[in-house]
């Protein structure tokens, strides 16, 4: 009842703590509230294990009070199993007594107790407040069974036995004085304590009685002196410092004291002849230092010892005691004789006995003191070592828990970080794709607008061209008219020269000067001045025309030399945008200075691609995928470096080609300049001839003037001279007009020839570009077809992966069902094993108690008989002292205690019978394990099916690996083809740039503009087609990437589930090992439970233990055939041996043994089945890991493919940007052509003005 009340009280306290942590008032606690409750209960060391037992892997699970109580008890019992050895051995450790100040000190001797008493002993005969003798008796032990077991264990220890022995001796030492002092205490007053103390000290042989009295009781008149003296005298007897006082066992002191008193009263009589003080103090024998190991000594040694102490008649005393001097002397007989003589009389024999006992007591005290000192030292050392071990264990546990929490927090932080980075990267990729789409749309709209503008400009240029042709026709007509006028002027000049000659003849023919001659002379002088002015004007105009021709030639040569240098798109763009076309020198300088910058602008393209690839290839799955992506990055960087090297080599090659072209253009320019110089020299020669003719005319005019002055000519002569002058003038005008027409004809012929050559070259280049574009278009179509095939294969693979994923999910569900079944079986097995353990422990305890009690019963029965005989003799001898009544009371109390002990023994026997019945019921429960075996067989069949499915999955995975390898080879081949195509595209782009440079030479031609316009249209169509294909490819790639990410997440979830399952399997294996160890303990405990059946059970348990170890070794070695046969043979031999042992045993033992064997076989089968299942699960996990690794490799390969497709997309974007730049270049060239057309128009106008002025001057003349 008390145990039940205490249990209910503890449960109520635990329920109150549980309710105090229930903040929701629902009767359930979550993980955080459970953590708070465990900290309140000071279970920090078992917190993780308790949470795992109650909640498992559930994050948001909850438990009620009953579940918490069961988990709490299981965790504490598990921890107690580990600490049982320490707790069980703690009672063997002697307690360090707490020393107090001694009551009396004389020399090196201290009188009084050296340690605090455990409490007031119940069983010792003391005086109460009414001075009634022997007022208290031994009471029943109310302590719980656990305390009784601790006391029994402590009673069996060596040091506790020694302590009880010393307490017993001390109690027997006190009894005579209490018996003697009882009548005196009833008769005397309190103040009469002095004589009593003196008598007592004299009887004990103490000296310095005054000092003792002053120390113990300074005022003998005070109350309670006798009780104080009684405690001093009781503590006077030499006692060991081994009084066990433990802070945790203070409640056990009354029971222990009563047991000590009981053992004092129950000491067997065979050990001594009488219960005297000396016998109780020194033990079985006196003079033990003379013992040579046989319990005897020579009489000469005893005599020598007594003579040394001052006894003269030692030999007579031995003879008086009926001992012969010739034979060896028995020390036990001597002790009995001396004890009897001491009790009978008080003569010299008493003195000899006292001296002998004194010597023995001193010797034993020295030995006991040394032993106590050594024991105390060892105890302190052991306590210090235990404290250090406990501190180290706590530190290690704290360190492990802190490490685990830190690792878990780091793992959670890393997972959160990777998730955030993955989400940010996804958002960035989506945003970048949207931005790119928007940019592409904007660029497309801008290009459409620019195309419309180009079309409008084309129409305008066509109109201007028609106007220019009309103007050209008109100018040709005007030139024809001017030629006609020049012919008329030449004819008129010839006519005038004839008239002049005739006039000169007329003048020189008549000698008389007249007024008409003077008027003609004035006319001639004015005409000559007019001719001179006209010649000067014509000469100036000729100079202007020659300078304009030089400018035209220089512009043409500079244009030819600059166009090859304009192959670089960015250089031409910068030069056309920053400088005006008329500043030729500045323009060339700018082009030369901007060409290196243009080269540098080509390089960051790869860097931008790299940065985009870095953004794409950020780690998104796990640490292994991040390493793979880094390796891919390194490979990509190497490829980019190789591409950069190839690009630099190509750039250098093209620069060399440009240098060669520049040199060739420089040579052509020099040739053209040389030709123009020759033409200019011819014109200068013609000019010099014209000047000579003018000088000749001047000379003729001078001659005419002289002739006029001389007056020798007449009117007819003057008319002839005038005609001659007119003819010369006409000839000069004709020559001038002829030269002008020749120059115009030559320029027109050269222009037509150049236009024809340019047209042929342009037609050829346009045809070649068209063929190349057709080839590129066909290649793009083939690549698109190949891309469609690859996409179809990827879709097929996705379908297969989905099917396998469904299979894996079914396998996981099957695995989960089998795991739950296994957990249920393990729980039932654990429960049965706990019951068996409890029953076996209780059976062991009862058997040990039964043996101890039976032995003690026999000993105490003998001691009772001896005490009865001894008391009969003592009662006869001590009738004078009035102790007969006390002896009779002592016997009655002893008999009463013995009867109570017998009743307790009967109750224990009944309890043992009940426990045996419970053991039988537990064995019946264990028989239900056959059902568990059937269930395990079904689970094994399911696992075989799972293995078959796993094999099928492995085959499918191998086939997929072959397909993936073939696809990889095909992708690599396609990549090589793409590289070749990209190189061809680069070469085509360079050729197109060269074509653009050649086309730029014919910018003033309408045919060139139309061809450029058609090319732009075609490129726009190609650009649109490429853009559409790129958009489609990007969309498909994004969808594939999304699907792959979803698959990757699903695979990660599966990996996490498998890891959890693996952890559970590990836990199951650990629990299985613990169950095996507990089973071994149970078997070892059952072997010690019975007397005759113990031997058979021990042999059987040893055989079973060997069988278990052999099975474990067989499982570890993975089934070696020969060893299996050997182990089976050994097992059969052990089974035969066990059968023989069972036949020898009794019928009941046979029945119990057969039941134990059956249960053991069932448990062995269950353990073997569990082990096989664990191995199968491990193999299944390995297969799943391989499949997951293959999936991860496939995902990595898919990532590589996606990266390559993204690189292709980037290349297409680069080509689009190059096409955009080419369109801008064509626009700039068109603008330049318009400017040049305007310049040509201005020059034509200037020529028209010159012609008009020339015609006007001719007409004016």
Secondary structure, 3 states (H helix, E strand, C coil): CHHHHHHHHHHHHHHHHHHHHCCCCCCCECHHHHHHHHHHCCCHHHHHHHHHHHCCCCCCCCECHHHHHHHHHHHHHHHHHHCHHHHHHHHHCCCCCCECCCCEEECCEEECCCECCCCCCCCCCCECCCCCECCCCCCCCCCCHHHHHHHHHHHHCHHHHHHHHHHHHHHHHHHHHHHHHHHHHHHCCHHHHHHHHHHHHHHHCCCCHHHHHHHHCCCCCCCCHHHHHHHHHHCCCCCCCCCCCCHHHHHHHHHHHHHHHHHHHCCCHHHCCCCCHHHHHHCCCCCHHHCCCCCEECHHHHHHHHHHCCCCCHHHHHHHCCCCCCCCEEHHHHHHHHHHHHHHCCCHHHHHHHHHHHHHHHHHHHHHHHHHHHHHHHHHHHHHHHHHHHHHHHHHHHHHHHHHHHHHHHHHHHHHHHHHHHHHHHHHHHHHHHHHHHHHHHHHHHHHHHHHHHHHHHHHHHHHHHHHHHHHHHHHHHHHHHHHHHHHHHHHHHHHHHHHHHHHHHHHHCCCCCHHHHHHHHHHHHHHHHHHHHHHHHHHHHHHHHHHHHHHHHHHHHHHHHHHHCCCHHHHHHHHHHCCCCCHHHHHHHHHHHHHHHHHHHHHHHHHHHHHHHHHCCCCCCHHHHHHHHHHHHHHHHHHHHHHHHHHHHHHHHHHHHHHHHHHHHHHHHHHHHHHHHHHHHHHHHHHHHHHHHHHHHHHHHHHHHHHHHCCCCHHHHHHHHHHHHHHHHHHHHHHHHHHHHHHHHHHHHHHHHHHHHHHHHHHHHHHHHHHHHHHHHHHHHHHHHHHHHHHHHHHHHHHHHHHHHHHHHHHHHHHHHHHHHHHHHHHHHHHHHHHHHHHHHHHHHHHHHHHHHHHHHHHHHHHHHHHHHHHHHHHHCCCCCCHHHHHHHHHHHHHHHHHHHHHHHHHHHHHHHHHHHHHHHHHHHCCHHHHHHHHHHHHHHHHHHHHHHHHHHHHHHHHHHHHHHHHHHHHHHHHHHHHHHHHHHHHHHHHHHHHHHHHCCCCCHHHHHHHHHHHHHHHHHHHHHHHHHHHHHHHHHHHHHHHHHHHHHHHHHHHHHHHHHHHHHHHHHHHHHHHHHHHHHHHHHHCCCCCHHHHHHHHHHHHHHHHHHHHHHHHCCCCHHHHHHHHHHHHHHHHHHHHHHHHCCHHHHHHHHHHHHHHHHHHHHHHHHHHHHHHHHHHHHHHHHHHHHHHHHHHHHHHHHHHHHHHHHHHHHHHHHHHHHHHHHHHHHHHHHHHHHHHHHHHHHHHHHHHHHHHHHHHC
